[in-house]
């Protein structure tokens, strides 16, 4: 039996993407549609680890860099990807790419010339204010953007806010889908993690991400913790790789607050999902203080393990909290005082969580999140 092919073209594909939407969306689309899946990406020193050229049945194809100069690597990959489409486009039934940008438009137009019957799927990662993007773009770029919008067969947005914006301002409603990032239930089954009921969880607060990265605004979190009158038996775990420049801020924090050294713990990177998920499983509270964010997978993980979510109003924060029957709070940007106030209530009020009903959190699988898109693709009968 000959399977149809779904190909994703994505430049910066690294090991960390194997647990993110970059890999999981094409992987689960392939599963649901019974397609073979190929991911085409730029070859780097750090992704040479894909030596078997496949992962979970997905073919991984790195493209050779045309130019050797580092500053030309992105251009090199773009040209290589165009050549790949010219050579293989007729065999690709569904071509996928991320981000609303002119390179996606050129890929789309070229692919449609090579394979007029093929379908093009644009995942607008994180969502874009379509009005602002087109207003700021040059005349030439807007021509390309219009071609991308007209020739794409499927366009997905991650948040209800951006989805509504696109629906309201574009007359292509039939091809626009709300596809929030989901949770990998299959991986959870394999991990054999025993889910801890909320009442049995420990007094733990976690954050997960690139600690100290500008957009993550970790300093806001530390300022809020520093202002707490007492932590009692609560502990805070900051999980993820630590930016080199931020290490001085951590040292300064401990110098000012020596008694918190055993309470505020920086774990560093945790790559194994099972190990990472055990932190969510034990924790009662998840905090994210980002300045900007897409629909980060940390929201879906915090939701799956029934964490009380405290976040700035970015990406998928609002959607996730609302889905979880308002089990969480939004805080203002850089408002460490507001964050401190919420954390203090949680620490000092033993009955803080009693007003929130417990519920099943397995309703956010990738299969469920992708259903409307999958149904539409099936109804279009690609290749028939």
Secondary structure as UniProt FT lines:
FT   STRAND          4..9
FT   HELIX           15..19
FT   HELIX           21..33
FT   STRAND          35..42
FT   TURN            46..49
FT   TURN            51..52
FT   STRAND          54..55
FT   TURN            56..57
FT   STRAND          58..63
FT   HELIX           70..72
FT   HELIX           73..88
FT   HELIX           89..91
FT   STRAND          94..98
FT   HELIX           102..114
FT   TURN            116..117
FT   STRAND          119..123
FT   TURN            125..126
FT   HELIX           130..136
FT   HELIX           139..151
FT   STRAND          154..157
FT   HELIX           160..169
FT   HELIX           173..175
FT   STRAND          176..178
FT   HELIX           185..191
FT   HELIX           198..200
FT   STRAND          204..208
FT   HELIX           214..216
FT   HELIX           218..227
FT   TURN            232..233
FT   STRAND          235..239
FT   HELIX           244..246
FT   HELIX           247..256
FT   HELIX           258..260
FT   TURN            261..263
FT   STRAND          264..268
FT   HELIX           273..282
FT   STRAND          285..288
FT   HELIX           297..304
FT   TURN            305..306
FT   STRAND          308..312
FT   TURN            315..316
FT   HELIX           317..323
FT   TURN            324..326
FT   STRAND          328..331
FT   TURN            333..334
FT   HELIX           336..348
FT   TURN            350..355
FT   TURN            363..364
FT   HELIX           366..369
FT   HELIX           371..380
FT   TURN            381..383
//
